Amino acid sequence: MHYRNSACISLKHLKSSSILSELWSAGERTRSTSGPGCRGEKVTDDCSAPRRGGVSEDRQEQPEWLVRELLRQSRRRHSVTLGDEVQIMRRQHSIDLTLRLCSLKVHNIYLNVKSEKIVNLNITRLTQIHVTQGEFSTHMMQEYKEKQETERRSKQLAFTLPATMKALGHGIPIVNIHSTHDGTVVTVREDGVVCYWNPELKPLKTKNMDRELQLYELSTLEPYCQINALDTVPLTLDYGYTGPDKCCVLYGDMEGCVTIILISSVGDTLRLWNKLPKIENMPNIAVDNAVLSPNVTFVRWKVHQDWVTQAKYFQGFQAVVSSSNEESSSLVIGRVLPLTDAEQQLGEIREACYEGKTKKVQLSWTPQLRAACDQTVFTIYKGVKTFDLCQKHSLLVTGGMDRLIRMWNPHFSGKPTGILKGHSAPIIYLCIFSEDSQIFSVSIDRSVKIWDIQDQCCLFTADPKASGIHGDISACSYSSALESFYIAADCMAMLSLKIRPRLHSRLTVSHNETVMCCGYNEEFRQVVSCTEGSVVKVWDFDTGRQVFEFGGTHNLSAITCMTFDPKGRRLVTGGRDGSLKIWNFNNGQCLKTLKKDGECHEVCDCIFLQVHRNVYVMSVGRDRMIDIYPDIPEDLHHVQRPQPSWQDDLKNGHKDDILCVAQCPPSLIATSSYDGEIIVWNVVSGRIQCRFVSPLLAEHQNVEGLDTSVPSIIFLKNSKLQHFSSATALLSSGAMGCINLWNVLSGGKFVGSFKASRYQQKIIKLAKTDKDMLLYAADRIGYIYIYNMEKFAPEQKSPRVEHFWRAHTSRITGLQIVDNDQVVLTSSADYTVRLWSAHGEFIGTFGQPESWSVHIPSSWKHPAVPYQVLIDPLSMPDHEILNVKTHLSDAINPDKTEG
């Protein structure tokens, strides 16, 4: 790795000794305690002190297993080679900079170590490292960006689309929607008709209104009383609770005025008005008479120079907020009553309103002007059509004709604290949902957006095509009780928030969606898992903790497969969008995109293929072709196209979707397709070596709708193979839980078949151990079976299963054997990634609260099993006592009964 000299980090000899200080101090603590192989002996340690001659050579020799365990537990991972010359190679190293400013990952640091014994280390040389400022900044910015994306995804939410619709049956617009605490909805039409709806948008009651202020009994919609003879036409109306048995009714009009009616002793006052003479079956009182009541205060403020677009009372601020399309006074936060000459005016108010004396003043409709100290005026370009105010976040949001959502400190009208851009039409509704720190917005083009207050980013957009809302929006409202949006246009529509399922306290998941694949990276001892929502998570193999996460990898389409390059430094993912992407999975940077010209189809599987000294990325999928991309890291083009296809592939290749590809070094690969065909290819010549179709057992010949696809194939290469003319066999998943065996070097000869799944479920994944002949098979309902293929004989109906257990409650999507640690890695559509011992003992689920140590069985979950598996009906033992009326097979296939 070459670096320029713009920024330099030198690892001096003194510092190089301290790199191993943590390791030796850990060794001292281990040696000072009793344990197998330790004998309770304590060895002095001077590694932390500066030294000239390296580590003292009079150290007592330690067992090899102890040294390996100490190296494994150290965060600085080393690969140890025994011998006279011991070289510890550091593939990736976190350098803790002075003052902890940041961490930098540096590759290819070699510690040349010379010793007579494994524990006597003498560091002789360290390589000097140079990193350019640009490279350092790019790495850190990319890592920071992905961490931000991870935080944003944790807040992700959405509406259930399309919206629930209810035809209105009339052409009269709804001008106001109000939701109550119990989830019911009240709407008011332009012609004064009030309608009462249940949460499912079924109309319950309807009443007619005129141009007065009318009060109704909410439970029955029966008329209670009305205030008539208003001097102006209300354009916007609001009602607020101001204190015990006190309320505020306010409205804005066409003259830019806000009229406020304060009522104390509300219950008594309204009961008194309810007994007044009726006009058209409604108890009536003129506003001139209403304000003469000792419990009523009337005030009319001149606030704007144009129509009032919205007016609301906020109890937390004890203020009235109103808006207008006129710029100079776009939004005004004002006192309900003036505070100028406070003592005098409060005395007059108490004398006139609250001491029970009869007023002898005459109502004046002449509006008053607030003093400057009684209001805060916001000047906003093109005015304000809608707003909302939140006391918890001390936040004011405004929206209008310029399509921007502005965020303000309500106590300061100078400049907005933030601007949210995203709407392409004027904004007509805003609502702050303080509990989840979110803003809901609606624009005139029927787009609904959800924003995060803290990050000031858009979390979700429901466009009109997805929601199905048509026509001009006349009113909308958000119901926090039902977490739903109600929108009135050509019809009444309801958009409900998707509620994330709350997991049982004992349930642990690795992702919030289906896991499509997973893999173990030996280079960094990490596990990578990918999901249907295009999210990639990196886990620490030794503890199960999450290390990193990045997403949006294939434009939010599902990741279908993954693999690592031969050195384990890069991740390759294939997606449903038909492309392959190469990643630095330490910081989420996309290094290259591999994609065909023209229309692309889903990639089903991919591998790294090495032919002689050349390395290629090979992919197969629903385009029924084999695509081969040369792996050229020094090629700076971000998008790379595949090589021309093999002629045999074009003329004689698969006729159906290719599901899987497997490699048999040095020159063979095999591909399997949905129609059950398997083709073995010579990658040097590009020609077909043999092809065959999966056979059917006699009992499966007449089964209707039989699944003959081959989702998994694997080469088995071992000199101990019996009944084969060579040491290479091909195993493929067959129908009804069977596994087929083929001799690929003799024209594709079928050797035999056996039933691998006890419940005749499709074998989805196959894996094998490197050292012995153990075959692991995973089926569609989450069971894993282990077979010793060395004991297989074609004349056997089925070999004896060595072990089997249920690992997941759904389809297994990933299966890998980690031979060096004798563990099994699995992933599933049940949102989990898990680790097991080679015999099926449960180590843990990645992402669980408790960490584990792979080599300390006491830290495992065993003998416990995953709670999801424990409570699933298909996990019940297939015993005659438990199956008096039904069998396990009936639970798996409830639509099929035994004849």
FENHUWO-V507477 format. One record per residue. SS is DSSP state (alpha for helix, beta for strand, coil for the rest). Layout:
# FENHUWO-V507477
SS / SS
This chain:
# FENHUWO-V507477
coil / coil / coil / coil / coil / coil / coil / beta / beta / coil / coil / coil / alpha / alpha / alpha / alpha / alpha / alpha / alpha / coil / alpha / alpha / alpha / alpha / alpha / alpha / alpha / alpha / alpha / alpha / alpha / coil / coil / coil / coil / coil / coil / coil / coil / coil / coil / coil / coil / coil / coil / coil / coil / coil / coil / coil / coil / coil / coil / coil / coil / coil / coil / coil / coil / coil / coil / coil / coil / alpha / alpha / alpha / alpha / alpha / alpha / alpha / alpha / alpha / alpha / coil / coil / coil / coil / coil / beta / coil / coil / coil / coil / coil / beta / beta / beta / beta / beta / beta / beta / beta / beta / beta / beta / beta / coil / alpha / alpha / alpha / coil / coil / beta / beta / beta / beta / beta / beta / beta / beta / beta / beta / beta / beta / coil / coil / coil / coil / coil / coil / coil / coil / beta / beta / beta / beta / coil / coil / beta / beta / coil / coil / alpha / alpha / alpha / alpha / alpha / alpha / alpha / alpha / alpha / alpha / alpha / alpha / alpha / alpha / alpha / alpha / alpha / alpha / alpha / alpha / alpha / alpha / coil / coil / coil / coil / beta / coil / coil / coil / coil / beta / beta / beta / beta / coil / coil / coil / coil / coil / coil / beta / beta / beta / beta / beta / beta / coil / coil / coil / coil / coil / beta / beta / beta / beta / beta / coil / coil / coil / beta / beta / beta / beta / beta / coil / coil / coil / coil / coil / beta / beta / beta / beta / beta / beta / coil / coil / coil / coil / beta / beta / beta / beta / beta / coil / coil / coil / coil / beta / beta / beta / beta / beta / beta / beta / coil / coil / coil / coil / coil / beta / beta / beta / beta / beta / beta / beta / beta / beta / beta / coil / coil / beta / beta / beta / beta / beta / beta / beta / beta / coil / coil / coil / beta / beta / beta / beta / beta / beta / beta / beta / coil / alpha / alpha / alpha / alpha / alpha / alpha / alpha / alpha / alpha / coil / coil / coil / beta / coil / coil / coil / coil / beta / beta / beta / beta / alpha / alpha / alpha / alpha / coil / coil / coil / coil / coil / beta / beta / beta / beta / beta / beta / beta / coil / coil / coil / coil / coil / beta / beta / beta / beta / beta / beta / beta / coil / coil / coil / coil / beta / beta / beta / beta / beta / beta / coil / coil / coil / coil / coil / coil / beta / beta / beta / beta / beta / coil / coil / coil / coil / coil / coil / alpha / alpha / alpha / alpha / alpha / alpha / alpha / alpha / alpha / alpha / alpha / alpha / alpha / coil / coil / coil / coil / coil / coil / coil / coil / coil / coil / coil / coil / coil / beta / coil / coil / coil / alpha / alpha / alpha / beta / beta / beta / beta / coil / coil / coil / coil / coil / coil / coil / beta / beta / beta / beta / beta / coil / coil / coil / coil / beta / beta / beta / beta / beta / coil / coil / coil / coil / coil / beta / beta / beta / beta / coil / coil / coil / coil / coil / coil / coil / coil / coil / beta / beta / beta / coil / coil / coil / coil / coil / coil / beta / beta / beta / beta / beta / beta / beta / alpha / alpha / alpha / coil / beta / beta / beta / beta / beta / beta / coil / coil / coil / coil / beta / beta / beta / beta / beta / coil / coil / coil / coil / beta / beta / beta / beta / beta / beta / coil / alpha / alpha / alpha / alpha / coil / coil / coil / coil / coil / coil / coil / beta / beta / beta / beta / beta / coil / coil / coil / coil / beta / beta / beta / beta / beta / coil / coil / beta / beta / beta / beta / beta / beta / beta / coil / coil / coil / coil / coil / coil / coil / coil / coil / coil / coil / coil / coil / coil / coil / coil / coil / beta / beta / beta / beta / beta / beta / beta / coil / coil / coil / coil / beta / beta / beta / beta / beta / beta / coil / coil / coil / beta / beta / beta / beta / beta / beta / coil / coil / coil / coil / coil / beta / beta / beta / beta / beta / beta / coil / coil / coil / coil / coil / coil / coil / beta / beta / beta / beta / beta / beta / coil / coil / coil / coil / coil / coil / beta / beta / beta / beta / beta / coil / coil / coil / coil / beta / beta / beta / beta / beta / coil / coil / coil / coil / beta / beta / beta / beta / beta / beta / coil / coil / coil / coil / coil / coil / coil / coil / beta / beta / beta / beta / beta / beta / beta / beta / beta / coil / coil / beta / beta / beta / beta / beta / beta / beta / beta / coil / coil / coil / coil / beta / beta / beta / beta / beta / coil / coil / coil / coil / coil / coil / coil / coil / beta / beta / coil / coil / coil / coil / coil / coil / alpha / alpha / alpha / alpha / alpha / alpha / coil / coil / coil / coil / coil / beta / beta / beta / beta / beta / beta / beta / coil / coil / coil / beta / beta / beta / beta / beta / beta / coil / coil / coil / beta / beta / beta / beta / beta / beta / coil / coil / coil / coil / beta / beta / beta / beta / beta / beta / beta / coil / coil / coil / coil / alpha / alpha / alpha / coil / coil / coil / coil / coil / coil / coil / coil / coil / coil / coil / coil / beta / beta / beta / beta / beta / coil / coil / coil / coil / coil / coil / coil / coil / coil / coil / beta / beta / beta / beta / beta / beta / coil / alpha / alpha / alpha / beta / beta / beta / beta / beta / beta / alpha / alpha / alpha / coil / coil / beta / beta / beta / beta / beta / beta / beta / coil / coil / coil / coil / coil / coil / coil / beta / beta / beta / beta / beta / beta / coil / coil / coil / coil / coil / beta / beta / beta / beta / beta / beta / coil / coil / coil / beta / beta / beta / beta / beta / beta / alpha / alpha / alpha / coil / coil / coil / coil / coil / coil / coil / coil / coil / beta / beta / beta / beta / beta / beta / coil / coil / coil / coil / coil / beta / beta / beta / beta / beta / beta / beta / alpha / alpha / alpha / coil / beta / beta / beta / beta / beta / beta / coil / coil / coil / coil / beta / beta / beta / beta / beta / coil / coil / coil / coil / beta / beta / beta / beta / coil / coil / coil / coil / coil / coil / coil / coil / coil / coil / coil / alpha / alpha / alpha / coil / coil / coil / coil / coil / coil / coil / alpha / alpha / alpha / alpha / alpha / coil / alpha / alpha / alpha / coil / coil / coil / coil / coil / coil / coil / coil / coil / coil / coil / coil / alpha / alpha / alpha / alpha / alpha / coil / coil / coil / coil / coil / coil / coil
